[in-house]
C-alpha cells in the first residue's frame, strides 16, 4: 500500500495551465489526487485550465473523463473531423493545410459554436456557486486592454459560461465574438500559469499542474510560508488543437501517473518506481553481477585482465563511465545509477511505462521480456545499461562524411600506449601525456610539422595530490594522480568568453588549491576561448570540443595564428553561425564519441 509523501491533512489550491487539447492531462492528475485523498479548496485556471477548473469545482470527475475520452475536433470547433485528423497526422498535402488556414483567417478564425454548446451542456452554474471549492479564472479584456482575474462565483448570474469561454478564446485561431457586448481573448496571452491568482489571495499550499501550453508565464513572488508542489509531464503531450480522443485518453493516463509520482514520491524518470532501499542495496546489485556480464562490460570498455582486475575496473571506471553515459549529475549516487540503468534496460525491452513498479517487480518484468526474446536480440542488450561499440560509431560516421581523411580516431595510438599513464587513475580525462599522443596523431593527419610536435613532449609537474571525478564518485582511497603541463614557448594571449577576461596563459593555477584541480586547464570549461600569439601562418583553427580537449590546447595553440575554442555545451550557437563569426581555415571537432553522438545542438557540414 502506497503512502503519500505530501501532507493530506492540508487543503491545496490547484493551478491549471492553459494548453488546449493538452488539458486532458489535468483530468488524469485530478483523478490521482482524489484517489490519494488530497483535498482541494481552490482552483485557478486559464483557457482549458479554466474549463477543467469548472468541472473540478463541480466535482464531476466521471463527466470530465467521459467528455475528454470521447472528445472530437468538431465538438470544439466547426470543422470536419476526418479532415482535421488528416491535417494533424500530416496525411493531407501541405498546400491544402495552407488553403484551410487562409480560409479560416479570411473568416476571422475558426467558429467555436460547438465549444459554446458543450459548455451549455456540462457547466452547472448553481453547482459552481454552491461548491466548497473557490474558482478563479484569467482572461484578457480587449476593450479595457488589461488582464482580468475573475472570481467566477462573483460574476453576474447568467454570465459564468461567457467568462469561461472568454478565458479560452485562443487568439487568432478562434473566431472572436463579443460576449455580453464585450471582447475578450485567451487569458494565456498574458498569464498562462495563473499562480498569482492563489498566491495573491493568501493560499499557502498550492499544486501547479503544468502542461506547457503556448502563452506567457508570469513571474510571481512566492512568500516564504507558501508551499508550491508541481506535477508536470516528461513527455510531449502533443499539439494544443489536436482534439483527438485517443490522445486525450493517453494524456489523461500520463497525468494520472505523474500525479502519483508527486504524491507518493515515486522514483524514475521514465517509469514509476516505488523504492525504499538504502544505497548499499543498490551498490550490491551493481557489483554482484554475473561474471559473464562483467566480461561483456569489460569488452565494451576495452578493459583486459584478471577477474580481480575486472572487478576493480567495474567500480573505478565502468560505473562512473556508465553514470556519464546516462547523463546523471556530478553528485550521482549508486541508487540513482542503478535506477537509471534499470529504466534504460526496461525501455530497451519495451516494458510498459504506465504502471507502478517496485524495483524487484520491474526486474521481474524485464526478465519476463528477456525470456521471450530471441537470443540474437538479447545479445544486443547491455548487462545493466546501454553501451555502444566506439568502432562501429566511427565506421558509421565515416560513411556519412564526404572525405576519407576527415575522421581521425586516436583509439589505435592510445591503445598502443595503454601501459603508460595516458589517463588519470582517479579521473576519466586524458593526462597531458595522453593529450600529447592525440595531438601527435592530429599533426600526422593534417601534414603538420611532426618534428616540432615531438619537441613538445616535455612537461612540468604542478601537482602530486590530484583526486579526480572517479575518486569523487566512488570514494575509493588509492594513490593520488600527478598533474603535468606543457608550457608553450610562445607568449600567448587568451580572451575568455568574448572579452569577459584576458590572460597570457591557458592555466589557472588557483584551482590547484581546490578540490577541482583539473580546472587548472583554462579554468574549467569555457564557452569561447580566442587564443593568439602562436606561429604567424595566417591560419585559424576552430576547435569544437568537450572537456577532454582542455589538456590538448597548449599544444595546438602554437601551431596556428589564431585558435578559437568553442564548447557547445556552454554556448547555444549553430555551426553555420560559428563559421560566420570566426572564418576559420581549419576545423577540428574533438569530442568524446558518446557526447558527440548525443549532441543535437551541433550542426555543421564537413566539406
C-alpha positions in Angstrom: 0.0 0.0 0.0 1.5 3.3 -1.1 1.8 6.1 1.5 1.6 9.7 0.4 4.7 11.8 1.0 2.7 15.0 1.0 0.5 16.1 3.9 -3.0 15.0 3.0 -4.4 16.6 6.1 -4.0 20.0 4.5 -6.1 21.6 1.8 -4.5 22.6 -1.5 -5.2 25.1 -4.3 -4.8 23.9 -7.9 -3.2 26.0 -10.6 -4.3 24.8 -14.1 -2.3 26.0 -17.0 -3.7 26.8 -20.4 -2.9 24.4 -23.3 -5.9 23.4 -25.4 -6.0 19.7 -26.1 -3.2 19.0 -23.6 -5.8 19.7 -20.9 -6.8 16.1 -20.7 -3.6 15.6 -18.6 -5.1 17.7 -15.9 -8.1 15.5 -15.5 -5.9 12.4 -15.1 -3.9 14.2 -12.5 -7.1 15.3 -10.6 -8.2 11.6 -10.6 -5.0 10.6 -8.9 -5.2 13.4 -6.3 -8.8 12.4 -5.5 -7.8 8.8 -5.0 -5.0 9.8 -2.7 -7.4 11.8 -0.5 -5.8 15.2 -1.4 -8.4 17.9 -0.5 -8.8 20.8 -2.9 -10.1 24.2 -1.6 -9.5 26.3 -4.7 -8.7 26.2 -8.4 -7.2 28.9 -10.6 -7.2 28.3 -14.4 -6.5 29.9 -17.7 -8.1 28.8 -21.0 -8.6 25.0 -20.9 -7.5 25.2 -17.3 -10.5 27.4 -16.6 -12.8 24.9 -18.2 -11.3 22.0 -16.3 -11.4 24.1 -13.2 -15.2 24.4 -13.5 -15.5 20.6 -13.7 -13.3 20.2 -10.6 -15.3 22.8 -8.8 -18.5 20.9 -9.6 -16.8 17.6 -8.5 -17.7 16.0 -11.8 -14.8 13.6 -12.3 -16.7 11.0 -14.2 -18.3 13.6 -16.5 -14.8 15.1 -17.2 -13.3 11.7 -18.0 -16.2 10.8 -20.4 -16.0 14.2 -22.1 -12.3 14.0 -22.8 -12.4 10.3 -23.7 -15.0 11.0 -26.4 -13.8 14.4 -27.5 -13.5 15.2 -31.2 -12.4 18.2 -33.1 -15.9 19.0 -34.2 -17.1 19.2 -30.5 -14.7 22.2 -30.1 -14.6 23.8 -33.5 -16.8 23.9 -36.6 -14.6 21.6 -38.6 -14.7 18.2 -40.3 -13.2 15.5 -38.0 -11.7 13.4 -40.9 -10.2 16.5 -42.5 -8.6 17.6 -39.2 -7.2 14.1 -38.5 -5.6 14.1 -41.9 -4.1 17.6 -41.3 -2.9 16.7 -37.8 -1.3 13.4 -38.9 0.3 15.1 -41.9 -1.7 12.9 -44.3 -3.1 15.9 -46.2 -0.9 17.8 -48.7 0.8 20.9 -47.3 -0.9 23.2 -49.7 -4.3 22.0 -48.5 -3.4 22.9 -44.9 -2.3 26.3 -46.1 -5.5 26.8 -48.1 -7.6 25.8 -45.0 -5.6 28.2 -42.8 -6.2 31.1 -45.2 -9.9 30.3 -45.4 -10.3 30.5 -41.7 -8.3 33.7 -41.4 -10.5 35.3 -44.0 -13.5 34.3 -42.0 -12.0 35.8 -38.8 -10.9 32.5 -37.3 -12.4 29.1 -36.6 -16.0 29.1 -35.4 -16.2 27.8 -31.8 -20.0 27.5 -31.6 -19.6 23.7 -30.7 -17.5 24.7 -27.7 -20.3 27.1 -26.6 -22.8 24.2 -26.9 -20.6 21.9 -24.9 -20.3 24.5 -22.1 -24.1 24.8 -22.1 -24.4 21.1 -21.5 -21.7 20.4 -18.9 -21.4 23.6 -16.8 -23.9 23.9 -14.0 -23.8 27.4 -12.7 -25.6 26.6 -9.4 -23.3 23.7 -8.6 -20.3 26.0 -9.0 -21.7 28.7 -6.8 -22.6 26.2 -4.1 -19.3 24.4 -4.3 -16.8 24.4 -1.3 -14.0 25.0 -3.9 -13.2 28.6 -4.9 -12.6 29.2 -8.6 -10.6 32.0 -10.3 -10.0 32.4 -14.0 -7.9 34.6 -16.2 -8.9 36.3 -19.4 -7.9 39.5 -21.2 -10.3 42.3 -21.9 -9.7 43.8 -25.3 -12.0 46.8 -24.5 -10.2 47.7 -21.3 -6.8 46.4 -22.6 -6.0 44.6 -19.3 -5.8 41.2 -17.7 -8.9 40.2 -15.7 -8.5 38.0 -12.6 -12.1 36.8 -12.1 -13.7 35.2 -9.1 -16.1 33.1 -11.0 -18.6 32.8 -8.2 -18.9 36.5 -8.0 -19.9 37.2 -11.7 -23.4 38.2 -12.5 -26.0 35.4 -12.9 -26.1 34.1 -16.5 -22.5 35.3 -17.3 -20.5 32.4 -15.9 -20.3 30.5 -19.2 -19.4 33.7 -21.1 -16.4 34.2 -18.9 -15.3 30.6 -19.1 -15.4 30.9 -22.9 -13.7 34.3 -22.7 -10.7 32.6 -20.9 -10.4 30.1 -23.8 -10.6 32.3 -26.9 -7.3 31.3 -28.5 -6.2 34.3 -30.5 -6.0 34.4 -33.5 -7.1 30.8 -34.1 -10.7 31.1 -32.8 -13.3 33.5 -34.3 -13.7 36.1 -31.7 -17.3 37.2 -31.0 -18.5 39.7 -28.4 -19.7 38.2 -25.1 -22.3 40.2 -23.3 -21.3 43.2 -25.5 -17.5 42.9 -24.8 -14.5 41.4 -26.5 -12.0 39.0 -24.8 -9.1 36.9 -25.8 -7.5 33.8 -24.2 -6.0 34.5 -20.8 -2.8 32.7 -21.8 -1.9 35.6 -23.9 -0.9 37.5 -20.7 -0.9 34.8 -17.9 -1.0 31.2 -18.9 0.0 29.8 -15.5 -2.2 31.8 -13.0 -0.2 31.0 -9.9 -0.6 34.6 -8.8 -4.4 34.2 -8.5 -3.9 31.9 -5.5 -0.7 33.4 -4.1 -2.1 37.0 -4.0 -5.2 35.7 -2.2 -3.2 34.1 0.5 -3.4 30.3 -0.3 -0.4 28.7 1.3 -0.4 25.2 -0.1 -0.6 25.0 -3.9 -0.2 22.3 -6.5 0.7 23.6 -10.0 -0.4 21.3 -12.9 1.9 22.1 -15.9 1.1 21.1 -19.4 3.4 23.6 -21.2 0.9 25.2 -23.5 1.6 28.3 -25.6 1.4 31.5 -23.7 3.2 33.9 -21.2 4.3 32.6 -17.9 4.1 35.4 -15.4 6.8 35.8 -12.7 5.3 35.5 -9.3 7.0 36.4 -6.0 6.4 33.5 -3.7 6.0 34.3 0.1 8.3 32.3 2.4 5.4 30.5 4.0 3.9 29.3 0.7 4.4 25.7 -0.2 4.4 25.0 -4.0 4.3 21.5 -5.4 4.4 20.8 -9.2 3.1 18.0 -11.4 4.4 18.1 -14.9 4.8 15.7 -17.9 8.2 14.4 -19.0 6.9 13.6 -22.5 5.4 15.8 -25.2 1.6 16.0 -24.8 1.1 16.9 -28.4 -0.5 19.9 -30.3 -2.8 22.3 -28.5 -5.5 21.8 -31.1 -5.1 18.1 -31.5 -8.5 17.2 -30.0 -8.2 13.5 -30.8 -9.9 11.3 -28.2 -7.2 8.7 -28.4 -4.5 11.2 -27.5 -6.8 12.6 -24.8 -7.0 9.2 -23.2 -3.2 8.8 -23.4 -2.7 12.3 -21.8 -5.1 11.5 -19.0 -3.1 8.3 -18.3 0.1 10.3 -18.2 -1.3 12.9 -15.9 -2.7 10.2 -13.6 0.7 8.5 -13.1 2.7 11.8 -13.0 0.4 13.0 -10.1 1.1 9.7 -8.4 4.8 10.2 -8.8 4.5 13.5 -6.9 2.0 12.4 -4.2 3.8 9.2 -3.4 7.4 10.2 -4.1 7.9 7.7 -6.8 11.3 7.4 -8.4 12.2 7.1 -12.0 12.4 9.5 -15.0 10.6 7.2 -17.4 9.0 4.6 -15.2 7.1 5.0 -11.9 9.1 3.1 -9.2 8.4 2.6 -5.6 11.7 2.1 -3.7 12.7 2.2 -0.1 16.1 0.5 0.0 19.3 2.1 1.3 22.1 3.0 -1.1 24.2 0.0 -0.1 21.5 -2.3 -1.5 22.0 -0.7 -5.0 25.8 -0.9 -4.8 25.4 -4.6 -4.1 23.2 -5.0 -7.1 25.7 -3.2 -9.3 28.8 -5.1 -8.2 27.4 -8.5 -7.8 26.6 -9.0 -11.5 27.4 -12.4 -13.2 30.9 -13.0 -14.4 29.6 -13.3 -17.9 28.0 -9.9 -17.7 31.1 -8.4 -16.3 33.2 -9.8 -19.1 30.8 -8.2 -21.6 31.1 -4.9 -19.9 34.9 -5.0 -19.9 34.9 -5.9 -23.6 32.7 -3.0 -24.4 35.0 -0.7 -22.5 38.2 -2.4 -23.8 39.4 -3.5 -20.4 41.5 -6.6 -20.1 42.9 -8.6 -17.2 42.1 -11.0 -14.4 38.8 -11.3 -12.6 40.2 -9.2 -9.8 41.2 -6.5 -12.3 37.9 -6.6 -14.0 36.0 -6.0 -10.7 38.3 -3.2 -9.9 37.7 -1.7 -13.3 33.9 -2.0 -12.6 34.0 0.2 -9.5 36.7 2.6 -10.6 35.9 3.1 -14.2 32.8 1.4 -15.6 30.3 2.5 -13.1 31.4 6.2 -13.3 31.6 5.9 -17.1 28.0 4.5 -17.1 26.8 7.4 -15.0 28.3 9.8 -17.5 26.7 8.0 -20.4 23.3 8.0 -18.6 23.8 11.8 -18.1 23.5 11.7 -14.3 24.5 14.7 -12.3 28.1 15.0 -11.0 26.6 14.2 -7.5 25.2 10.9 -8.6 24.9 8.0 -6.1 24.6 4.3 -6.5 20.8 4.4 -6.1 20.5 6.9 -9.0 22.8 4.9 -11.2 21.1 1.6 -10.6 17.6 3.0 -11.2 18.7 4.9 -14.4 20.3 1.7 -15.7 17.3 -0.3 -14.8 15.0 2.2 -16.6 17.2 2.2 -19.7 17.1 -1.6 -19.9 13.4 -1.7 -19.3 12.9 0.8 -22.2 15.1 -1.3 -24.5 12.9 -4.4 -23.5 9.8 -2.4 -24.3 8.3 -2.8 -20.8 5.1 -0.9 -20.3 5.6 2.5 -18.6 2.1 3.1 -17.2 2.2 1.0 -14.1 3.7 1.4 -10.6 6.6 -1.0 -10.1 8.7 -2.0 -7.1 12.4 -2.3 -8.0 12.1 -6.1 -7.8 8.9 -6.0 -9.8 10.5 -4.1 -12.7 13.4 -6.5 -12.7 11.0 -9.4 -12.9 9.1 -7.7 -15.8 12.4 -7.2 -17.6 13.3 -10.9 -17.1 9.9 -11.9 -18.5 10.6 -9.9 -21.6 14.1 -11.4 -21.9 12.7 -15.0 -21.5 10.6 -14.4 -24.6 13.3 -12.5 -26.5 15.2 -14.3 -29.3 18.9 -14.9 -28.4 20.2 -12.7 -31.1 18.2 -9.8 -29.8 19.2 -10.5 -26.2 22.9 -10.2 -27.2 22.3 -6.7 -28.3 21.1 -5.6 -24.8 23.6 -4.3 -22.2 24.4 -6.1 -19.0 22.7 -3.3 -16.9 22.9 -0.2 -19.0 23.1 0.8 -22.7 26.5 0.9 -24.2 27.8 1.0 -27.8 31.0 0.0 -29.6 33.0 3.0 -30.5 34.5 1.5 -33.6 31.0 0.8 -35.0 30.2 4.5 -34.3 33.4 5.6 -36.1 32.6 3.4 -39.1 29.1 4.8 -39.4 30.3 8.4 -39.0 33.0 7.9 -41.7 30.3 6.7 -44.2 28.4 9.9 -43.6 31.5 12.1 -44.3 32.4 13.2 -47.8 36.1 12.9 -47.4 38.0 9.8 -46.2 40.6 11.8 -44.2 38.4 14.0 -42.1 37.9 11.5 -39.3 40.9 11.0 -37.0 40.5 8.2 -34.5 43.0 8.3 -31.6 41.9 5.0 -30.3 44.7 2.9 -32.0 47.5 5.2 -30.8 46.1 5.3 -27.3 45.7 1.6 -27.3 49.3 1.2 -28.3 50.4 3.2 -25.2 47.8 1.8 -22.8 50.5 0.7 -20.4 51.6 4.4 -19.9 49.7 6.9 -17.8 47.6 8.4 -20.6 44.5 8.6 -18.4 44.4 9.7 -14.8 43.9 6.9 -12.3 41.3 8.9 -10.3 39.7 10.8 -13.3 38.3 10.0 -16.7 40.2 12.6 -18.6 43.5 12.4 -20.6 46.7 13.2 -18.8 48.9 15.7 -20.6 50.8 12.7 -22.0 47.5 11.2 -23.3 46.7 14.6 -24.9 50.1 14.8 -26.4 49.6 11.4 -28.2 46.3 12.6 -29.5 48.0 15.9 -30.7 50.8 13.9 -32.4 48.1 11.8 -34.2 46.4 15.0 -35.3 49.6 16.6 -36.6 50.3 13.5 -38.7 46.8 13.5 -40.1 46.9 17.2 -41.2 50.5 17.0 -42.5 51.9 19.3 -39.8 55.5 19.7 -38.6 55.9 16.3 -36.8 59.4 17.2 -35.6 58.1 20.3 -33.9 55.3 18.4 -32.4 57.6 15.7 -31.0 59.7 18.5 -29.4 56.8 19.5 -27.2 56.9 16.2 -25.3 58.4 17.9 -22.2 56.2 18.5 -19.2 56.4 20.2 -15.8 54.7 18.6 -12.7 52.4 21.1 -10.9 50.5 18.8 -8.5 51.1 15.4 -6.9 47.9 15.1 -5.0 45.1 15.2 -7.6 42.0 13.2 -7.0 39.5 13.5 -9.9 35.9 12.7 -10.7 36.2 8.9 -10.5 37.6 9.1 -7.0 34.8 11.6 -6.0 32.2 9.2 -7.2 33.4 6.0 -5.5 35.3 7.5 -2.6 37.9 4.8 -3.0 41.2 5.6 -1.4 44.1 4.9 -3.7 47.3 6.6 -4.9 46.8 10.2 -6.0 47.5 11.4 -9.5 50.0 14.0 -10.6 49.2 16.8 -13.0 51.8 17.7 -15.6 51.5 20.5 -18.0 53.1 21.7 -21.2 54.1 25.3 -21.2 54.2 26.9 -24.7 57.4 28.8 -25.6 55.4 31.4 -27.4 53.7 34.3 -25.5 50.0 33.6 -25.8 47.1 36.0 -25.5 43.9 34.4 -24.3 40.5 36.1 -24.4 37.7 34.4 -22.4 34.0 34.5 -23.5 34.2 37.4 -25.9 36.1 39.7 -23.6 35.0 38.6 -20.2 38.6 38.0 -19.1 42.1 38.3 -20.7 45.2 36.4 -19.7 48.6 35.4 -21.0 48.3 31.7 -20.1 46.0 28.7 -20.6 46.3 27.7 -17.0 44.5 28.9 -13.9 46.8 27.8 -11.1 44.4 28.9 -8.4 42.4 25.7 -8.9 45.3 23.7 -7.5 44.2 24.8 -4.1 40.7 23.5 -4.7 39.1 20.0 -5.0 38.6 20.6 -8.7 42.3 20.6 -9.7 41.5 19.5 -13.3 40.1 23.0 -13.9 43.7 24.3 -13.8 43.3 23.8 -17.6 41.7 27.0 -18.8 39.8 27.4 -15.5 37.4 24.7 -16.5 35.0 24.5 -19.4 34.5 27.9 -21.1 32.0 28.8 -23.8 34.6 30.5 -26.1 38.3 31.0 -25.9 40.2 33.0 -28.5 44.0 32.3 -28.4 46.6 34.2 -30.4 50.4 34.6 -30.3 51.3 31.3 -32.0 53.1 30.9 -35.3 52.4 33.5 -38.0 50.9 31.3 -40.7 47.6 33.1 -41.4 45.7 30.0 -40.2 42.8 30.0 -37.8 41.7 26.7 -36.2 38.1 26.4 -34.9 38.1 23.7 -32.2 34.7 22.4 -31.1 35.2 20.3 -28.1 34.2 18.8 -24.7 36.3 18.7 -21.5 38.7 16.0 -22.9 40.3 18.6 -25.1 41.3 21.1 -22.3 44.7 19.5 -21.9 45.5 19.5 -25.7 45.0 23.2 -26.1 48.6 24.3 -25.2 50.0 22.0 -27.9 47.6 23.3 -30.6 47.9 27.0 -29.6 51.5 27.3 -31.1 50.5 25.8 -34.5 48.0 28.4 -35.5 48.0 32.2 -35.7 44.6 32.0 -34.0 42.9 29.2 -32.1 39.2 29.6 -31.4 37.9 27.0 -28.8 34.1 26.5 -28.5 32.2 24.3 -26.1 28.7 23.8 -27.4 27.6 22.6 -24.0 28.1 26.2 -22.8 27.2 28.0 -26.0 23.9 27.7 -27.9 25.2 28.7 -31.4 24.8 26.8 -34.7 27.8 25.6 -36.7 27.0 28.0 -39.5 27.0 30.9 -37.2 30.4 29.9 -35.8 31.8 29.8 -39.3 30.4 33.3 -39.9 31.9 34.7 -36.7 35.4 33.3 -36.9 36.1 32.4 -40.6 38.4 29.5 -39.8 40.8 28.0 -42.2 40.7 24.7 -40.3 38.0 23.0 -38.2 38.7 20.3 -35.6 35.9 18.6 -33.7 37.4 16.9 -30.7 34.7 15.1 -28.8 34.1 12.1 -26.6 32.2 9.9 -29.1 29.2 9.3 -26.8 28.9 13.1 -26.2 29.2 13.8 -29.9 26.6 11.2 -30.9 24.1 12.7 -28.4 24.7 16.4 -29.1 21.6 17.5 -31.1 22.7 21.2 -31.0 25.7 20.5 -33.1 25.0 21.1 -36.8 27.9 21.7 -39.1 28.8 20.3 -42.6 32.2 18.8 -43.2 33.2 20.0 -46.7 
